[in-house]
Amino acid sequence: MQIFGFFGSILGYLLWGLFYVFQNFGVSIIIFTIIIKIVLFPFSIKQQKSMANTSKLQKKQKEIREKYANNKQKANEEIQKLYEKEGVSPTGGCLTSIVPMFIMLGIFYCVAYPLTNTLHINADVVKHATDFINSIPGFSAAGSAVMGSGVNYQEISLVRTLADSKELIGQLFTQGQDAANVEMFVNGFNFAGFNLLVSPNSQGLFSVYILIPVLCFVTSVVTSLLTMKINGSAQSQQGCMKVMFIALPLFSAWIAYSVPAAVGFYWICNSVFSLVQTLVMGKFYSPALLIAKSEAQHVALLEQQEALVKYEYAPAAYSGNNNNNKQNKQAKKKKK
């Protein structure tokens, strides 16, 4: 978890800079997500190209496996030669998948730990503040205790407590600019009528906050459906994969219902902009389009090679004809 916290701390400087400009956590999350999507877009293109290349070779791989059905070692050798001939790496998409994953988890830690990773307040100071708030009688019963949201969301709950009791800020954060930053920070979590520090489950099933987990589920499912349709993998979803297709969005919706709305709001923003990115990828970088372009380039290359071969032989033939013509003319002159 420390490595994700490290990424979260780095990304926190960007989120804090945006918050300092806009003075609103919701707006900062939206701009923050757009910037991250733009930065990661080249990785998405490379991953899409890798998927297209792998898909293009599937038919040839199947033929090789059928031909060497009784010799798996030979089949693997021929498949490796096929990859080398086509200039495709079977692990080409791994790096482009891992880097965005680390960044996305870093973003989660940036949002979930706003005091240590966004404001960059010393972790010992934050822990002392957390322990102090949890030691105050009555906060758990009031539903605003730091421990009420689980270990991973204590910092967001601490921010909510400080927003309700601003006199505690000066007592708990006395190191230079920390108190001023915290006071500015706790005032910036109201967005579009929502307090992003509130957990939806604390407001009841029929409150407006139920929109947070509902939108988490809907945007996740729609994005997944569209992605599978564009990549042509919708028909291949079978068995447990179909279960996971629904189970994972439901699980994320349940978490969004149980934790402060800031986390769920980030997930919604991420899904919405992922949906936009999927549409762009489908328009310009769909596997079918990339395969068609690759085949067209391959045909064009073959035509160039043929033209080059013809050009290499043509001068020699032309030169030979010229020599013959000269010899014939000289012979005719001698006869005269």
C-alpha positions as CSV (number, residue, x, y, z in Angstrom):
1,M,0.0,0.0,0.0
2,Q,2.9,2.4,0.6
3,I,3.8,2.5,-3.2
4,F,0.2,3.6,-3.9
5,G,0.4,6.1,-1.2
6,F,3.6,7.4,-2.8
7,F,1.8,7.9,-6.1
8,G,-1.1,9.5,-4.2
9,S,1.2,11.9,-2.6
10,I,2.7,13.0,-5.9
11,L,-0.7,13.4,-7.6
12,G,-1.9,15.2,-4.5
13,Y,0.2,18.3,-5.5
14,L,-1.8,18.6,-8.6
15,L,-5.1,18.2,-6.8
16,W,-4.1,20.7,-4.1
17,G,-3.0,23.2,-6.8
18,L,-6.5,22.8,-8.5
19,F,-8.2,23.2,-5.2
20,Y,-6.2,26.3,-4.4
21,V,-7.4,27.8,-7.7
22,F,-11.1,26.7,-7.6
23,Q,-11.6,26.5,-3.8
24,N,-14.0,23.6,-4.4
25,F,-13.2,19.9,-4.1
26,G,-15.9,18.8,-6.6
27,V,-14.7,21.1,-9.4
28,S,-11.1,20.1,-8.6
29,I,-11.9,16.4,-8.9
30,I,-13.5,17.0,-12.3
31,I,-10.5,19.0,-13.7
32,F,-8.1,16.6,-12.0
33,T,-9.8,13.6,-13.7
34,I,-9.7,15.2,-17.1
35,I,-6.0,16.0,-16.8
36,I,-5.2,12.4,-15.7
37,K,-7.3,11.0,-18.6
38,I,-5.4,13.2,-21.1
39,V,-2.0,12.1,-19.7
40,L,-3.0,8.4,-19.8
41,F,-4.5,8.6,-23.3
42,P,-1.3,7.6,-25.2
43,F,-1.1,4.5,-22.9
44,S,-4.7,3.7,-23.9
45,I,-3.9,4.0,-27.6
46,K,-0.9,1.7,-27.2
47,Q,-3.0,-0.9,-25.3
48,Q,-5.7,-0.7,-28.0
49,K,-3.1,-1.3,-30.7
50,S,-1.6,-4.2,-28.8
51,M,-5.1,-5.7,-28.5
52,A,-5.7,-5.2,-32.3
53,N,-2.3,-6.9,-33.2
54,T,-3.1,-9.8,-31.0
55,S,-6.6,-10.2,-32.4
56,K,-5.2,-10.0,-36.0
57,L,-3.0,-13.0,-35.3
58,Q,-5.6,-15.2,-33.6
59,K,-6.6,-16.9,-36.8
60,K,-3.1,-17.8,-37.7
61,Q,-2.3,-19.0,-34.2
62,K,-5.3,-21.3,-34.4
63,E,-4.1,-22.7,-37.7
64,I,-0.7,-23.4,-36.2
65,R,-2.1,-25.1,-33.1
66,E,-4.3,-27.3,-35.3
67,K,-1.4,-28.2,-37.5
68,Y,0.9,-29.1,-34.6
69,A,-1.9,-30.5,-32.3
70,N,0.4,-33.3,-31.2
71,N,3.5,-31.2,-30.7
72,K,2.9,-28.3,-28.4
73,Q,6.5,-27.3,-28.2
74,K,6.7,-27.0,-32.0
75,A,3.4,-25.1,-32.0
76,N,4.8,-22.6,-29.5
77,E,8.0,-22.2,-31.5
78,E,6.0,-21.5,-34.7
79,I,3.7,-19.0,-32.8
80,Q,6.8,-17.2,-31.5
81,K,8.2,-17.0,-35.0
82,L,4.9,-15.6,-36.1
83,Y,5.0,-12.9,-33.5
84,E,8.6,-12.0,-34.5
85,K,7.7,-12.0,-38.2
86,E,4.7,-9.6,-37.6
87,G,6.6,-7.5,-35.2
88,V,4.1,-8.1,-32.4
89,S,5.0,-8.6,-28.8
90,P,2.6,-10.9,-26.8
91,T,3.4,-8.9,-23.7
92,G,3.3,-5.5,-25.4
93,G,0.1,-4.4,-23.7
94,C,1.3,-5.3,-20.1
95,L,3.3,-2.2,-19.4
96,T,0.5,0.0,-20.9
97,S,-1.9,-1.7,-18.5
98,I,0.3,-1.6,-15.4
99,V,1.3,2.1,-15.5
100,P,-2.4,3.4,-15.6
101,M,-3.3,0.9,-12.9
102,F,-0.7,2.3,-10.5
103,I,-1.7,5.9,-11.3
104,M,-5.4,5.1,-10.8
105,L,-4.7,3.5,-7.4
106,G,-2.5,6.5,-6.6
107,I,-5.5,8.8,-7.4
108,F,-7.7,6.8,-5.0
109,Y,-5.1,7.3,-2.2
110,C,-4.9,11.0,-3.1
111,V,-8.7,11.4,-2.7
112,A,-9.1,9.0,0.2
113,Y,-6.3,10.5,2.2
114,P,-6.7,14.3,1.6
115,L,-4.7,15.5,4.6
116,T,-1.5,13.5,4.2
117,N,-1.5,13.1,0.4
118,T,-3.2,16.4,-0.8
119,L,-2.3,18.9,1.9
120,H,0.8,17.0,2.7
121,I,0.5,17.4,6.4
122,N,2.8,15.3,8.5
123,A,1.2,11.8,9.1
124,D,2.0,11.9,12.8
125,V,0.1,15.2,13.1
126,V,-2.9,13.7,11.3
127,K,-2.8,10.6,13.5
128,H,-2.7,12.7,16.6
129,A,-5.7,14.7,15.4
130,T,-7.6,11.5,14.5
131,D,-6.9,9.9,17.9
132,F,-8.0,13.1,19.7
133,I,-11.3,13.3,17.8
134,N,-12.0,9.6,18.4
135,S,-11.4,10.1,22.1
136,I,-14.2,12.7,22.4
137,P,-17.3,11.2,23.9
138,G,-20.4,11.4,21.8
139,F,-18.9,11.7,18.4
140,S,-19.5,8.0,17.6
141,A,-23.2,8.3,18.7
142,A,-23.6,11.4,16.6
143,G,-22.4,9.5,13.5
144,S,-19.6,12.0,12.8
145,A,-16.8,10.1,14.4
146,V,-13.7,9.4,12.4
147,M,-13.9,5.7,13.0
148,G,-17.4,5.6,11.6
149,S,-16.2,5.4,8.0
150,G,-13.6,2.7,8.4
151,V,-9.8,2.9,8.5
152,N,-9.3,3.8,4.8
153,Y,-11.6,6.9,5.1
154,Q,-10.7,8.3,8.5
155,E,-9.1,11.3,7.0
156,I,-12.2,12.3,5.0
157,S,-14.3,11.8,8.2
158,L,-11.7,13.9,10.1
159,V,-12.2,16.7,7.5
160,R,-15.9,16.5,8.0
161,T,-15.6,16.7,11.8
162,L,-13.3,19.7,11.5
163,A,-15.8,21.4,9.1
164,D,-18.4,21.1,11.8
165,S,-16.1,22.1,14.6
166,K,-13.7,24.7,13.1
167,E,-12.4,25.7,16.6
168,L,-10.6,22.4,16.7
169,I,-8.4,23.2,13.7
170,G,-6.2,25.7,15.6
171,Q,-5.8,23.2,18.5
172,L,-4.9,20.2,16.3
173,F,-2.9,21.9,13.5
174,T,-0.5,24.5,14.7
175,Q,2.5,23.9,12.4
176,G,2.8,27.1,10.3
177,Q,0.5,27.1,7.3
178,D,-1.2,23.8,8.1
179,A,-4.0,25.3,10.1
180,A,-4.8,27.9,7.4
181,N,-4.7,25.3,4.7
182,V,-7.0,22.9,6.6
183,E,-9.5,25.7,7.4
184,M,-9.6,26.6,3.7
185,F,-9.8,23.0,2.7
186,V,-12.8,22.0,4.9
187,N,-14.9,24.8,3.4
188,G,-14.6,23.5,-0.1
189,F,-16.6,20.2,-0.1
190,N,-20.1,21.4,-1.1
191,F,-20.8,20.7,-4.7
192,A,-24.1,20.8,-6.7
193,G,-26.1,20.6,-3.5
194,F,-24.0,17.6,-2.1
195,N,-21.7,17.7,0.9
196,L,-18.9,15.4,-0.4
197,L,-17.9,14.7,3.2
198,V,-21.2,12.9,4.0
199,S,-21.6,9.2,3.6
200,P,-24.8,8.2,1.7
201,N,-25.7,5.5,4.2
202,S,-25.8,8.1,7.0
203,Q,-28.6,9.9,5.1
204,G,-30.9,7.0,4.5
205,L,-31.9,5.0,1.5
206,F,-34.3,7.6,0.1
207,S,-32.2,10.7,0.4
208,V,-30.7,12.5,-2.6
209,Y,-27.3,11.0,-1.7
210,I,-28.5,7.7,-3.0
211,L,-27.7,9.1,-6.4
212,I,-24.0,8.7,-5.7
213,P,-24.0,4.9,-5.6
214,V,-26.6,4.6,-8.3
215,L,-24.6,6.7,-10.7
216,C,-21.5,4.7,-9.7
217,F,-23.3,1.5,-10.8
218,V,-24.9,2.9,-14.0
219,T,-21.8,4.7,-15.4
220,S,-19.6,1.6,-14.7
221,V,-22.0,-0.7,-16.5
222,V,-22.6,1.6,-19.5
223,T,-18.8,2.1,-19.9
224,S,-18.1,-1.6,-19.7
225,L,-20.9,-2.4,-22.2
226,L,-19.7,0.2,-24.7
227,T,-16.1,-0.9,-24.4
228,M,-17.0,-4.5,-25.0
229,K,-19.1,-3.6,-28.0
230,I,-16.3,-1.5,-29.6
231,N,-13.7,-4.2,-28.9
232,G,-16.0,-6.9,-30.2
233,S,-15.8,-8.9,-27.0
234,A,-19.5,-8.7,-25.9
235,Q,-20.3,-12.1,-27.4
236,S,-17.4,-13.8,-25.7
237,Q,-18.6,-13.0,-22.2
238,Q,-19.6,-16.3,-20.7
239,G,-20.1,-17.9,-17.3
240,C,-18.3,-16.2,-14.4
241,M,-17.4,-13.2,-16.7
242,K,-21.0,-12.3,-17.1
243,V,-21.4,-12.5,-13.3
244,M,-18.4,-10.3,-12.7
245,F,-19.7,-7.8,-15.2
246,I,-22.6,-7.0,-12.8
247,A,-21.0,-8.0,-9.6
248,L,-18.1,-5.5,-9.7
249,P,-20.3,-2.5,-10.4
250,L,-22.6,-3.6,-7.6
251,F,-19.7,-3.9,-5.3
252,S,-18.4,-0.4,-6.2
253,A,-21.9,0.9,-5.7
254,W,-22.1,-0.6,-2.2
255,I,-18.7,0.9,-1.3
256,A,-19.8,4.3,-2.6
257,Y,-23.0,4.0,-0.5
258,S,-20.9,3.2,2.6
259,V,-18.0,5.8,2.3
260,P,-17.9,9.6,2.1
261,A,-19.4,10.9,-1.1
262,A,-16.1,12.4,-2.3
263,V,-14.8,8.9,-3.1
264,G,-18.0,7.9,-5.0
265,F,-18.0,11.2,-6.8
266,Y,-14.4,10.6,-8.1
267,W,-15.5,7.1,-9.3
268,I,-18.4,8.7,-11.2
269,C,-16.2,11.3,-12.8
270,N,-13.7,8.6,-13.7
271,S,-16.4,6.4,-15.3
272,V,-18.0,9.3,-17.2
273,F,-14.6,10.4,-18.7
274,S,-13.7,6.8,-19.4
275,L,-17.0,6.6,-21.4
276,V,-16.0,9.7,-23.4
277,Q,-12.5,8.2,-24.0
278,T,-14.1,4.9,-25.1
279,L,-16.2,6.8,-27.7
280,V,-13.1,8.5,-29.0
281,M,-11.2,5.3,-29.1
282,G,-14.1,3.6,-30.9
283,K,-14.1,6.4,-33.5
284,F,-10.4,6.5,-34.3
285,Y,-8.8,3.4,-32.6
286,S,-11.2,0.5,-32.7
287,P,-9.6,-2.9,-33.2
288,A,-11.4,-3.4,-36.5
289,L,-10.2,0.0,-37.8
290,L,-6.6,-0.6,-36.6
291,I,-6.6,-4.1,-38.2
292,A,-7.9,-2.7,-41.5
293,K,-5.2,0.1,-41.4
294,S,-2.6,-2.5,-40.7
295,E,-3.6,-4.7,-43.5
296,A,-3.8,-1.8,-45.9
297,Q,-0.3,-0.8,-44.9
298,H,0.9,-4.4,-45.4
299,V,-0.6,-4.4,-48.9
300,A,0.9,-1.0,-49.7
301,L,4.3,-2.3,-48.6
302,L,4.1,-5.4,-50.8
303,E,3.2,-3.2,-53.8
304,Q,6.2,-1.0,-53.1
305,Q,8.5,-4.0,-52.9
306,E,7.1,-5.3,-56.2
307,A,7.6,-1.9,-57.9
308,L,11.1,-1.8,-56.5
309,V,11.9,-5.2,-58.0
310,K,10.5,-4.2,-61.4
311,Y,12.5,-1.0,-61.3
312,E,15.8,-3.0,-60.5
313,Y,15.3,-5.2,-63.5
314,A,13.9,-2.6,-65.9
315,P,17.2,-0.6,-66.4
316,A,19.1,-3.8,-67.1
317,A,16.6,-4.9,-69.7
318,Y,16.6,-1.4,-71.3
319,S,20.3,-1.3,-71.4
320,G,20.5,-4.8,-73.0
321,N,18.0,-3.6,-75.7
322,N,20.1,-0.5,-76.4
323,N,23.3,-2.6,-76.8
324,N,21.5,-4.9,-79.3
325,N,20.2,-2.0,-81.2
326,K,23.7,-0.4,-81.4
327,Q,25.2,-3.7,-82.6
328,N,22.6,-4.1,-85.3
329,K,23.2,-0.6,-86.6
330,Q,27.0,-1.2,-86.7
331,A,26.5,-4.4,-88.6
332,K,24.2,-2.7,-91.2
333,K,26.9,0.0,-91.7
334,K,29.6,-2.6,-92.3
335,K,27.4,-4.3,-95.0
336,K,26.9,-1.0,-96.8
